[in-house]
Amino acid sequence: MIVLKISNASEVMASKLGKFLDSLTPDSLDQSTIEDIVIKKLVENLHAEGLKGEVASVRGLDLDGKELVVHDGLHVRRHQAF
């Protein structure tokens, strides 16, 4: 299993949309949007390589150094098989 933590979603959204539009969107929306884009591209690339599996965006799970932290309200936000 691979865990991927994106830590600069707001900066990426600001560079794509501009600072003004980014200031109008909440950070959680930025994070979700970037995660959706990454999942889409990841699935495309893994499928092209002939790999099969599943990928999910999960809320309530955090990577803190070498620790995996589980918070209350853990749920899968998006799931896709490839």
C-alpha positions in Angstrom: 0.0 0.0 0.0 1.2 3.5 -0.8 0.2 6.6 1.1 0.6 9.9 -0.7 0.2 13.2 1.2 -0.1 16.4 -0.8 1.0 19.3 1.3 0.9 22.3 -1.2 -2.6 22.1 -2.7 -3.3 25.8 -1.9 -0.1 26.9 -3.6 -0.8 24.9 -6.7 -4.4 26.2 -6.9 -3.1 29.7 -6.5 -0.6 29.3 -9.4 -3.3 27.8 -11.6 -6.2 30.1 -10.8 -4.4 33.3 -9.6 -4.2 34.6 -6.1 -7.6 36.4 -6.1 -9.6 33.3 -7.1 -7.6 31.2 -4.7 -8.5 33.5 -1.8 -12.2 32.8 -2.5 -11.9 29.0 -2.3 -11.5 27.2 1.0 -8.4 25.1 1.6 -10.4 21.9 1.8 -11.8 22.5 -1.7 -8.2 23.1 -3.0 -7.1 19.8 -1.3 -10.0 17.9 -2.8 -9.5 19.3 -6.3 -5.8 18.5 -6.3 -6.4 15.0 -5.0 -9.0 14.4 -7.7 -6.6 15.5 -10.4 -3.8 13.3 -8.9 -6.0 10.3 -8.7 -7.2 10.7 -12.3 -3.6 11.0 -13.6 -2.3 8.2 -11.4 -5.0 5.8 -12.6 -4.3 6.7 -16.2 -0.6 6.0 -15.8 -0.9 2.8 -13.8 -3.6 1.5 -16.2 -1.3 2.3 -19.1 1.5 0.2 -17.4 -0.9 -2.8 -17.1 -1.2 -2.6 -13.3 -4.5 -3.3 -11.6 -5.6 -2.1 -8.2 -7.5 0.6 -6.4 -6.8 4.1 -5.3 -8.7 6.2 -2.7 -8.8 9.7 -1.3 -9.4 9.3 2.5 -10.4 12.0 5.0 -9.4 11.5 8.6 -6.0 9.9 7.9 -2.8 11.8 8.2 0.9 11.1 7.7 3.1 12.6 10.4 6.7 11.6 9.7 6.8 7.9 10.2 3.4 7.8 12.0 0.1 7.2 10.4 -2.6 9.0 12.4 -6.2 8.0 12.3 -8.7 10.8 13.3 -12.4 10.5 14.2 -14.7 10.5 11.2 -12.4 8.4 8.9 -14.1 8.0 5.6 -13.2 7.4 1.9 -13.9 10.6 -0.1 -13.3 9.0 -3.5 -12.5 5.5 -4.7 -11.5 4.2 -8.1 -10.5 0.8 -9.4 -8.1 0.5 -12.3 
